[in-house]
Amino acid sequence: MKTLRTLTILALVWGITLPAMSQGRRLRELRQQLPEQKTEESRPDKQTPDKQDSQAQKAPTTGQVFYVSMENGSNRNDGSQQAPFKNIDKAINEAEPGARINIAGGVYFGTLNIGFLESDKPLKLYGSYDETFSKQDIVAHPTLIQPDNPSARTSRRALLRFTRDVAGTVIDHMVFDSGERNAYHASEGVVEGVEGGRLMMPTESPSNMNSTVGEPLVQFVSATTGGDVIIQNCAFLNGASFGLQAGHRSGTFTVRNNVFVANKMAAIEIYGTCAQTGGPGVMTSCGDVEIANNTILFSWSRTHDFLDMGYGIRIMTRANYNIHNNIIGASILAAIDHTRFNKDEWIHVNNNTFFVNKDKDLHYSPASNTRLRVDAKDFEDLEFASVSGNKNQIPEQLRVCKAYLEGYLNARYSEEVDFDRNSPANQWRAALGMNMQGTISSEATMFANKYPWKEALGLFGNVNGAGAQKPVSQ
């Protein structure tokens, strides 16, 4: 006899219902039962250096400035303002450590459509200039790092990756978008008014295009040597594996006044990579991470069952975090994930706005085998270094793509199981001691669909005093 079982695992409903009962007493009782010392979970991609400097790396100084224009440049030019290069990677190759590169608006995806940019030295990348390099405006003339799908045939890397020295790096007024490179399903997860269907996994093979590249939009690999880094006034869209992922060895890593929309796994993940000191069980702080005045929306899970990741900000180990004045909404799981056992006394969460995060505003594990789900209104019961001014409220001025929002609010994942233990095939398998078989089909009504990049840029400055404000020229 054939049975059909439908399991609906996730339903997102418009509106916010905050539980009236505080988790404070429960948390304090739980903490009393737990050992004071925490241990760090291992990272499969973590690399421990042989030697670590106690001080942050110093930024190199140089007066070198290059200019890039896709429209008016040539890679045979000298890169001056009057004779700019055509491609960003040409300027990167010519630049000395610490050089500034000014980039005019346009769509860039590397010389000969290589599809990515990479640097082993610290640089200051300033985008979204007009063709005279006198005005900088990410809305009027954005610099887009936006490779097309054909580039994914052989070039399967992060859109921008730093591999070694980074002290003094600045990324400003740039748009990173994988929406044209990703593969989206033609018929599954289609939402009316949104281009394409659900995001296809890197392991899926589309018939008419290259598969999705499962790499972050911007990445600082674990082996980078440390130092101060600033990422500001940028937009991160449609990342198939993190919007920004960074290893941080020393100094201050600043992420401020950016827009993150429709990124998978997490919008921001920054983890410490310095050497462990002080003996077993003692966690070392590698440096500071400031995440401020960002607008973070529609963070999707790792897989389309909506159960694994899907965070706005993921707090990792070995760093002091200062998370403040951000707007974080519409995360498939939680706005902030603090389950990697970083020290509570290193965590500052203040004056953030949270809304419509499916599984509470914070995931928090005070010790192994525990996971608390906490609303913003209960944050002050947490024993963080500082936690105040956080609120759960939908910003009335926030302008998002309405079709995308509608699809997100109605997103569902379902499975259909077709299994008949009395079928002749299964009777024969059972007689021979073999496992019986059935079929499972799954469907997501929406999963990491492409968000329109032009509408994302409209998120700058539409909520006064919260989230990303209108970028200021640098």
Number of C-alpha atoms within 10 A of each C-alpha: 7 11 10 12 12 13 12 13 12 17 15 17 13 13 10 14 10 12 11 8 8 14 17 16 11 10 15 13 10 13 13 9 8 12 9 9 11 17 16 16 13 9 9 6 10 15 15 14 15 7 8 18 12 13 13 18 18 13 19 16 11 12 8 12 17 23 26 31 29 20 15 13 22 17 19 11 13 16 25 14 17 13 18 26 26 25 23 25 21 19 24 22 12 12 20 18 23 24 24 23 22 26 30 31 27 19 16 23 20 21 15 8 14 19 26 24 21 19 18 15 23 27 26 20 21 24 31 27 26 20 21 10 18 9 15 25 21 28 19 13 17 25 29 22 24 23 24 18 19 16 20 22 15 10 14 17 20 27 24 19 20 23 18 17 22 27 27 23 24 19 18 25 28 25 26 25 27 28 24 16 25 26 29 26 16 14 10 17 24 20 22 12 12 17 15 19 22 23 25 24 20 16 10 12 13 16 7 7 15 19 23 26 25 18 19 29 29 25 23 24 19 24 20 23 24 32 23 24 24 17 21 24 28 28 29 29 27 32 34 31 22 32 32 25 24 22 24 30 33 28 22 22 26 18 22 24 28 30 28 31 30 30 36 30 28 35 33 25 20 22 23 24 29 29 19 17 12 8 8 8 12 13 21 19 21 26 25 21 25 17 22 24 25 28 29 31 27 30 34 33 24 22 17 23 18 21 14 14 20 31 37 37 25 25 25 22 27 26 29 24 26 19 24 24 23 26 29 29 26 28 34 31 28 32 33 26 23 22 22 20 21 26 24 16 12 17 21 17 22 20 18 24 24 28 24 27 27 22 19 23 31 27 20 20 17 22 18 14 7 10 14 16 15 23 24 22 18 19 23 16 15 16 14 15 15 16 22 15 15 21 19 20 15 16 16 8 11 16 14 16 14 11 13 21 15 14 21 24 17 15 20 21 19 18 17 16 16 15 18 18 16 13 14 10 12 18 15 13 15 14 9 9 9 11 10 16 13 12 9 12 10 13 16 18 18 22 31 26 29 26 23 19 19 10 13 23 22 17 24 26 18 17 18 13 11 21 28 29 21 20 19 13 16 10
